[in-house]
Amino acid sequence: MSPEDNARPLRLGTRRSVMAMSQSQRVADAITARTGRPVELVGVTTHGDVSKEQLTQIGGTGVFVSALRERLLDGTVDLAVHSLKDLPTAEPEGIALAAVPVRDDPRDVLISAEGRKLADLPPGARVGTGSPRRVSQLRLLRPDLQYVSIRGNGDTRIGKVAAGECDAVVLAYAGLDRLGRLDDVSEAFATDDVLPAPGQGALAVECRADRADLRELLAAVDDPPSRAAVAAERATLATLEGGCHAPIGAFATHEGARLHLTAVVVADDGAALRMSASGPASEAAELGRTLAGRMLADGAATLMREPER
């Protein structure tokens, strides 16, 4: 690579939302700090950003990813940053996961009127979330509440509490941190109570697979423990073949050189299957596949079956 190429700013593709721009700027700053290479953000509008339909109706979280990947493949941008939980589990042709930076707090949180915790909400209170995974697990804790589907960015969802449209909303801790809104949090759910989405709290840095020079440079911001944990979680999801109507939570933690992985599948009627497994962090994906296989053998597929309508 010539000195001129090294001096040219890398073009980082990102969604245009405040949170996406914030998390992408963090990655850009880390790349520059560790490699000296300047990085500029390039805002991209995705179908998921402009559609008013629920994610389950427009194809799931992958709708936030495809436009950025198209810009990578056509050379409009050099790299792209996504919330890792938004990535489809299928390997994209021609694109590499170049880095998984240090993972932020993966927990879900409650924001409510008057700072009430979930246990303190009155029966029938309206709790807003766009995630079937969150609803299914929260119903196990408080089946007497009303769970209403909402969309919009973090500020919009928080505003529904202030406007009285919801008594509380549930969001990701990491997203609120990136928005600078942690002071609004009423309660952070322990992962024993609400398992996060696979990859929640982590970011994914992608580039074209044929850019060996760029992959080597981006390795400077990769965190192997975070990459191993999310690899186990995503392998669990992929093996279970979960879709929009199959609420699945998965979370892996490090115990020295080993990973401890827990996953849950919850049916619409409240039936739940929760299992754990441990194994070498160096075999993270295999650990996820093994745990998912055990869950399928114990009836997970029945729980994930879309209910008749």
C-alpha positions as a Markdown table, in Angstrom:
| # | Residue | x | y | z |
|---|---|---|---|---|
| 1 | Met | 0.0 | 0.0 | 0.0 |
| 2 | Ser | 1.4 | 3.4 | -1.0 |
| 3 | Pro | 1.9 | 6.3 | 1.5 |
| 4 | Glu | -1.0 | 8.1 | -0.3 |
| 5 | Asp | -3.3 | 5.2 | 0.4 |
| 6 | Asn | -2.3 | 5.2 | 4.1 |
| 7 | Ala | -3.1 | 8.9 | 4.3 |
| 8 | Arg | -6.5 | 8.6 | 2.7 |
| 9 | Pro | -9.3 | 8.4 | 5.2 |
| 10 | Leu | -11.1 | 5.1 | 5.4 |
| 11 | Arg | -14.8 | 5.5 | 4.6 |
| 12 | Leu | -16.9 | 3.9 | 7.3 |
| 13 | Gly | -20.5 | 3.1 | 6.4 |
| 14 | Thr | -23.1 | 3.5 | 9.1 |
| 15 | Arg | -26.8 | 3.9 | 9.6 |
| 16 | Arg | -27.8 | 7.5 | 10.1 |
| 17 | Ser | -29.5 | 7.1 | 13.5 |
| 18 | Val | -28.0 | 9.0 | 16.4 |
| 19 | Met | -27.1 | 5.7 | 18.1 |
| 20 | Ala | -25.6 | 4.2 | 15.0 |
| 21 | Met | -23.5 | 7.3 | 14.3 |
| 22 | Ser | -22.3 | 7.4 | 17.9 |
| 23 | Gln | -21.2 | 3.7 | 18.0 |
| 24 | Ser | -19.6 | 4.1 | 14.6 |
| 25 | Gln | -17.7 | 7.1 | 15.7 |
| 26 | Arg | -16.3 | 5.1 | 18.7 |
| 27 | Val | -15.0 | 2.5 | 16.3 |
| 28 | Ala | -13.6 | 5.2 | 14.0 |
| 29 | Asp | -11.8 | 6.8 | 16.9 |
| 30 | Ala | -10.4 | 3.5 | 18.1 |
| 31 | Ile | -9.1 | 2.6 | 14.6 |
| 32 | Thr | -7.3 | 6.0 | 14.3 |
| 33 | Ala | -5.9 | 5.7 | 17.8 |
| 34 | Arg | -4.4 | 2.3 | 17.3 |
| 35 | Thr | -3.3 | 2.5 | 13.6 |
| 36 | Gly | -3.0 | 6.2 | 12.9 |
| 37 | Arg | -5.4 | 5.8 | 9.9 |
| 38 | Pro | -8.0 | 8.6 | 9.6 |
| 39 | Val | -11.6 | 7.4 | 9.3 |
| 40 | Glu | -14.7 | 9.4 | 8.0 |
| 41 | Leu | -18.3 | 8.3 | 8.5 |
| 42 | Val | -20.6 | 7.8 | 5.5 |
| 43 | Gly | -24.3 | 7.8 | 6.5 |
| 44 | Val | -26.5 | 5.1 | 4.7 |
| 45 | Thr | -30.3 | 4.9 | 4.9 |
| 46 | Thr | -31.5 | 1.3 | 5.2 |
| 47 | His | -35.0 | -0.2 | 4.5 |
| 48 | Gly | -35.4 | -0.8 | 8.3 |
| 49 | Asp | -34.9 | 2.9 | 9.0 |
| 50 | Val | -37.7 | 4.1 | 6.7 |
| 51 | Ser | -40.3 | 1.3 | 7.0 |
| 52 | Lys | -43.0 | 1.8 | 9.6 |
| 53 | Glu | -43.8 | -1.9 | 9.8 |
| 54 | Gln | -42.8 | -4.2 | 12.6 |
| 55 | Leu | -39.4 | -6.0 | 12.1 |
| 56 | Thr | -41.2 | -9.4 | 12.0 |
| 57 | Gln | -43.2 | -8.2 | 9.0 |
| 58 | Ile | -40.2 | -6.8 | 6.9 |
| 59 | Gly | -37.7 | -9.6 | 7.4 |
| 60 | Gly | -36.2 | -9.2 | 10.8 |
| 61 | Thr | -33.1 | -7.3 | 11.9 |
| 62 | Gly | -31.3 | -8.1 | 8.6 |
| 63 | Val | -33.1 | -5.2 | 7.0 |
| 64 | Phe | -30.7 | -2.8 | 8.8 |
| 65 | Val | -27.7 | -4.6 | 7.3 |
| 66 | Ser | -28.2 | -5.3 | 3.6 |
| 67 | Ala | -27.8 | -1.7 | 2.4 |
| 68 | Leu | -24.5 | -1.3 | 4.2 |
| 69 | Arg | -23.2 | -4.5 | 2.7 |
| 70 | Glu | -24.2 | -3.4 | -0.8 |
| 71 | Arg | -22.1 | -0.3 | -0.2 |
| 72 | Leu | -19.1 | -2.5 | 0.8 |
| 73 | Leu | -19.4 | -4.7 | -2.3 |
| 74 | Asp | -19.7 | -1.8 | -4.7 |
| 75 | Gly | -16.8 | 0.1 | -3.1 |
| 76 | Thr | -18.7 | 3.1 | -1.9 |
| 77 | Val | -17.4 | 2.5 | 1.6 |
| 78 | Asp | -14.3 | 0.6 | 2.9 |
| 79 | Leu | -15.8 | -0.8 | 6.1 |
| 80 | Ala | -19.2 | -0.9 | 7.9 |
| 81 | Val | -20.2 | -1.0 | 11.5 |
| 82 | His | -23.4 | -2.8 | 12.7 |
| 83 | Ser | -24.9 | -3.8 | 16.0 |
| 84 | Leu | -23.8 | -7.4 | 15.9 |
| 85 | Lys | -27.2 | -8.7 | 17.0 |
| 86 | Asp | -28.6 | -7.3 | 13.8 |
| 87 | Leu | -26.4 | -9.5 | 11.6 |
| 88 | Pro | -28.1 | -12.5 | 10.0 |
| 89 | Thr | -26.3 | -15.8 | 11.0 |
| 90 | Ala | -25.7 | -16.8 | 7.3 |
| 91 | Glu | -22.2 | -16.0 | 6.1 |
| 92 | Pro | -22.4 | -13.2 | 3.5 |
| 93 | Glu | -20.6 | -13.9 | 0.2 |
| 94 | Gly | -17.6 | -11.6 | -0.3 |
| 95 | Ile | -17.8 | -10.0 | 3.1 |
| 96 | Ala | -15.6 | -10.7 | 6.2 |
| 97 | Leu | -16.3 | -10.0 | 9.9 |
| 98 | Ala | -13.0 | -8.2 | 10.4 |
| 99 | Ala | -13.3 | -7.2 | 14.0 |
| 100 | Val | -15.5 | -7.5 | 17.1 |
| 101 | Pro | -14.5 | -4.7 | 19.5 |
| 102 | Val | -14.7 | -5.0 | 23.2 |
| 103 | Arg | -18.3 | -5.8 | 24.0 |
| 104 | Asp | -20.4 | -3.4 | 26.0 |
| 105 | Asp | -22.9 | -4.3 | 28.7 |
| 106 | Pro | -25.3 | -6.9 | 27.1 |
| 107 | Arg | -28.2 | -6.6 | 29.5 |
| 108 | Asp | -31.8 | -5.3 | 28.8 |
| 109 | Val | -33.1 | -2.5 | 30.9 |
| 110 | Leu | -36.4 | -1.0 | 32.0 |
| 111 | Ile | -37.3 | 2.7 | 31.8 |
| 112 | Ser | -40.5 | 3.5 | 33.6 |
| 113 | Ala | -42.5 | 6.4 | 34.9 |
| 114 | Glu | -41.4 | 7.4 | 38.4 |
| 115 | Gly | -38.4 | 5.0 | 38.2 |
| 116 | Arg | -40.4 | 1.9 | 39.0 |
| 117 | Lys | -38.9 | -1.5 | 38.7 |
| 118 | Leu | -40.8 | -4.3 | 36.9 |
| 119 | Ala | -41.9 | -5.8 | 40.2 |
| 120 | Asp | -43.4 | -2.4 | 41.2 |
| 121 | Leu | -45.5 | -1.8 | 38.1 |
| 122 | Pro | -49.3 | -2.1 | 38.7 |
| 123 | Pro | -51.2 | -5.0 | 37.2 |
| 124 | Gly | -52.2 | -4.2 | 33.6 |
| 125 | Ala | -49.4 | -1.7 | 33.1 |
| 126 | Arg | -48.4 | -1.2 | 29.5 |
| 127 | Val | -44.8 | -2.2 | 28.7 |
| 128 | Gly | -43.5 | -1.3 | 25.3 |
| 129 | Thr | -40.9 | -3.3 | 23.3 |
| 130 | Gly | -40.4 | -4.5 | 19.7 |
| 131 | Ser | -38.7 | -7.7 | 20.7 |
| 132 | Pro | -40.6 | -11.0 | 21.0 |
| 133 | Arg | -37.6 | -12.4 | 22.9 |
| 134 | Arg | -38.0 | -9.7 | 25.6 |
| 135 | Val | -41.8 | -10.1 | 25.8 |
| 136 | Ser | -41.6 | -13.9 | 26.2 |
| 137 | Gln | -39.1 | -13.7 | 29.1 |
| 138 | Leu | -40.8 | -10.7 | 30.8 |
| 139 | Arg | -44.1 | -12.6 | 30.7 |
| 140 | Leu | -42.5 | -15.3 | 32.8 |
| 141 | Leu | -41.7 | -12.7 | 35.4 |
| 142 | Arg | -44.9 | -10.6 | 35.1 |
| 143 | Pro | -47.7 | -12.3 | 33.2 |
| 144 | Asp | -50.2 | -9.7 | 34.4 |
| 145 | Leu | -48.8 | -6.8 | 32.4 |
| 146 | Gln | -49.7 | -5.7 | 28.9 |
| 147 | Tyr | -46.9 | -5.9 | 26.4 |
| 148 | Val | -47.3 | -3.6 | 23.4 |
| 149 | Ser | -45.2 | -3.5 | 20.2 |
| 150 | Ile | -43.3 | -0.3 | 19.5 |
| 151 | Arg | -40.7 | 0.8 | 17.0 |
| 152 | Gly | -38.4 | 3.8 | 16.7 |
| 153 | Asn | -35.0 | 4.9 | 17.9 |
| 154 | Gly | -34.1 | 5.0 | 21.6 |
| 155 | Asp | -35.2 | 8.6 | 22.2 |
| 156 | Thr | -38.5 | 7.9 | 20.5 |
| 157 | Arg | -39.2 | 4.9 | 22.6 |
| 158 | Ile | -38.3 | 6.6 | 25.8 |
| 159 | Gly | -40.6 | 9.5 | 24.8 |
| 160 | Lys | -43.5 | 7.1 | 24.8 |
| 161 | Val | -43.2 | 6.9 | 28.6 |
| 162 | Ala | -43.0 | 10.6 | 29.0 |
| 163 | Ala | -46.1 | 11.0 | 26.8 |
| 164 | Gly | -48.0 | 8.4 | 28.8 |
| 165 | Glu | -48.4 | 6.0 | 25.8 |
| 166 | Cys | -46.6 | 3.3 | 27.8 |
| 167 | Asp | -45.9 | 2.9 | 31.5 |
| 168 | Ala | -42.5 | 1.5 | 30.7 |
| 169 | Val | -40.3 | 0.5 | 27.8 |
| 170 | Val | -37.5 | -2.1 | 27.6 |
| 171 | Leu | -34.3 | -1.3 | 25.7 |
| 172 | Ala | -30.7 | -2.5 | 25.5 |
| 173 | Tyr | -28.3 | -1.1 | 28.1 |
| 174 | Ala | -25.5 | -0.7 | 25.5 |
| 175 | Gly | -27.7 | 1.4 | 23.2 |
| 176 | Leu | -28.7 | 3.8 | 26.0 |
| 177 | Asp | -25.1 | 4.1 | 27.0 |
| 178 | Arg | -24.2 | 5.1 | 23.4 |
| 179 | Leu | -27.0 | 7.7 | 23.5 |
| 180 | Gly | -25.9 | 9.0 | 26.9 |
| 181 | Arg | -29.3 | 8.1 | 28.4 |
| 182 | Leu | -28.3 | 5.8 | 31.3 |
| 183 | Asp | -29.7 | 8.2 | 33.9 |
| 184 | Asp | -33.2 | 7.2 | 32.6 |
| 185 | Val | -32.7 | 3.5 | 33.5 |
| 186 | Ser | -35.1 | 2.3 | 36.3 |
| 187 | Glu | -33.8 | -1.3 | 36.4 |
| 188 | Ala | -31.2 | -3.4 | 34.6 |
| 189 | Phe | -32.3 | -7.1 | 34.3 |
| 190 | Ala | -29.9 | -9.8 | 35.4 |
| 191 | Thr | -29.1 | -12.2 | 32.7 |
| 192 | Asp | -30.5 | -15.0 | 34.9 |
| 193 | Asp | -33.9 | -13.3 | 34.5 |
| 194 | Val | -33.8 | -12.0 | 30.9 |
| 195 | Leu | -31.2 | -13.5 | 28.6 |
| 196 | Pro | -30.0 | -11.0 | 25.9 |
| 197 | Ala | -30.2 | -11.5 | 22.2 |
| 198 | Pro | -27.2 | -13.3 | 20.7 |
| 199 | Gly | -24.5 | -10.7 | 20.2 |
| 200 | Gln | -26.3 | -8.0 | 22.1 |
| 201 | Gly | -24.0 | -5.2 | 23.3 |
| 202 | Ala | -21.3 | -6.1 | 20.7 |
| 203 | Leu | -20.4 | -4.3 | 17.5 |
| 204 | Ala | -19.4 | -5.9 | 14.2 |
| 205 | Val | -16.9 | -4.3 | 11.8 |
| 206 | Glu | -17.2 | -5.7 | 8.3 |
| 207 | Cys | -15.1 | -5.2 | 5.1 |
| 208 | Arg | -14.8 | -7.0 | 1.8 |
| 209 | Ala | -13.2 | -10.4 | 2.1 |
| 210 | Asp | -10.7 | -9.7 | -0.6 |
| 211 | Arg | -9.2 | -6.7 | 1.3 |
| 212 | Ala | -6.5 | -8.5 | 3.1 |
| 213 | Asp | -4.7 | -5.3 | 3.9 |
| 214 | Leu | -7.8 | -3.8 | 5.5 |
| 215 | Arg | -8.6 | -6.9 | 7.4 |
| 216 | Glu | -5.1 | -6.8 | 8.9 |
| 217 | Leu | -5.5 | -3.2 | 9.8 |
| 218 | Leu | -8.9 | -3.7 | 11.4 |
| 219 | Ala | -7.6 | -6.6 | 13.6 |
| 220 | Ala | -6.2 | -3.8 | 15.8 |
| 221 | Val | -9.6 | -3.2 | 17.2 |
| 222 | Asp | -10.7 | -6.9 | 17.5 |
| 223 | Asp | -11.2 | -8.3 | 21.0 |
| 224 | Pro | -10.8 | -12.1 | 20.9 |
| 225 | Pro | -12.8 | -12.8 | 24.1 |
| 226 | Ser | -15.8 | -10.8 | 22.8 |
| 227 | Arg | -15.5 | -12.5 | 19.4 |
| 228 | Ala | -15.5 | -15.9 | 21.0 |
| 229 | Ala | -18.6 | -15.2 | 23.2 |
| 230 | Val | -20.7 | -13.9 | 20.3 |
| 231 | Ala | -19.6 | -16.7 | 18.1 |
| 232 | Ala | -21.0 | -19.2 | 20.6 |
| 233 | Glu | -24.2 | -17.3 | 20.9 |
| 234 | Arg | -24.7 | -16.9 | 17.2 |
| 235 | Ala | -23.9 | -20.6 | 16.5 |
| 236 | Thr | -26.7 | -21.5 | 19.0 |
| 237 | Leu | -29.1 | -19.2 | 17.1 |
| 238 | Ala | -28.1 | -20.5 | 13.7 |
| 239 | Thr | -28.4 | -24.2 | 14.7 |
| 240 | Leu | -31.8 | -23.6 | 16.3 |
| 241 | Glu | -32.8 | -21.8 | 13.1 |
| 242 | Gly | -34.8 | -19.3 | 15.1 |
| 243 | Gly | -36.9 | -16.8 | 13.3 |
| 244 | Cys | -39.1 | -13.8 | 14.2 |
| 245 | His | -41.7 | -16.1 | 15.9 |
| 246 | Ala | -39.1 | -18.0 | 17.9 |
| 247 | Pro | -37.9 | -15.9 | 20.9 |
| 248 | Ile | -34.3 | -17.0 | 21.6 |
| 249 | Gly | -31.9 | -15.6 | 24.2 |
| 250 | Ala | -28.3 | -16.7 | 24.5 |
| 251 | Phe | -25.3 | -15.4 | 26.5 |
| 252 | Ala | -21.8 | -16.6 | 26.9 |
| 253 | Thr | -19.3 | -15.6 | 29.6 |
| 254 | His | -15.6 | -16.4 | 30.1 |
| 255 | Glu | -14.3 | -18.6 | 32.8 |
| 256 | Gly | -10.6 | -18.5 | 32.2 |
| 257 | Ala | -9.9 | -20.2 | 28.9 |
| 258 | Arg | -13.4 | -21.7 | 28.8 |
| 259 | Leu | -16.8 | -20.3 | 27.9 |
| 260 | His | -20.1 | -20.8 | 29.8 |
| 261 | Leu | -23.0 | -20.6 | 27.5 |
| 262 | Thr | -26.7 | -20.4 | 28.4 |
| 263 | Ala | -29.6 | -20.3 | 26.0 |
| 264 | Val | -33.4 | -20.1 | 26.3 |
| 265 | Val | -36.4 | -20.7 | 24.0 |
| 266 | Val | -39.8 | -19.5 | 25.2 |
| 267 | Ala | -43.1 | -20.4 | 23.5 |
| 268 | Asp | -46.1 | -18.1 | 23.2 |
| 269 | Asp | -47.9 | -20.1 | 25.9 |
| 270 | Gly | -45.0 | -19.5 | 28.4 |
| 271 | Ala | -43.5 | -23.0 | 28.1 |
| 272 | Ala | -39.7 | -22.5 | 28.3 |
| 273 | Leu | -36.5 | -24.5 | 27.7 |
| 274 | Arg | -33.3 | -23.2 | 29.2 |
| 275 | Met | -30.0 | -25.0 | 29.1 |
| 276 | Ser | -26.3 | -24.3 | 29.7 |
| 277 | Ala | -23.0 | -25.8 | 28.6 |
| 278 | Ser | -19.3 | -25.1 | 28.9 |
| 279 | Gly | -16.3 | -25.7 | 26.7 |
| 280 | Pro | -13.0 | -24.2 | 25.4 |
| 281 | Ala | -13.3 | -20.7 | 24.2 |
| 282 | Ser | -11.2 | -21.8 | 21.2 |
| 283 | Glu | -14.1 | -24.0 | 20.1 |
| 284 | Ala | -16.8 | -21.3 | 20.7 |
| 285 | Ala | -18.9 | -22.1 | 17.6 |
| 286 | Glu | -18.9 | -25.8 | 18.3 |
| 287 | Leu | -20.1 | -25.1 | 21.8 |
| 288 | Gly | -23.0 | -23.2 | 20.5 |
| 289 | Arg | -23.9 | -25.9 | 18.0 |
| 290 | Thr | -23.7 | -28.6 | 20.7 |
| 291 | Leu | -25.9 | -26.7 | 23.1 |
| 292 | Ala | -28.5 | -26.0 | 20.4 |
| 293 | Gly | -28.4 | -29.7 | 19.4 |
| 294 | Arg | -29.2 | -30.7 | 23.0 |
| 295 | Met | -32.1 | -28.2 | 23.1 |
| 296 | Leu | -33.5 | -29.5 | 19.9 |
| 297 | Ala | -33.3 | -33.0 | 21.2 |
| 298 | Asp | -35.3 | -31.8 | 24.3 |
| 299 | Gly | -38.1 | -30.3 | 22.2 |
| 300 | Ala | -36.9 | -26.8 | 21.3 |
| 301 | Ala | -38.3 | -27.1 | 17.8 |
| 302 | Thr | -41.8 | -27.6 | 19.2 |
| 303 | Leu | -41.5 | -24.5 | 21.3 |
| 304 | Met | -40.3 | -22.4 | 18.3 |
| 305 | Arg | -43.1 | -23.6 | 16.0 |
| 306 | Glu | -45.2 | -20.6 | 14.9 |
| 307 | Pro | -48.6 | -20.7 | 16.5 |
| 308 | Glu | -51.7 | -21.3 | 14.3 |
| 309 | Arg | -53.7 | -18.2 | 13.5 |
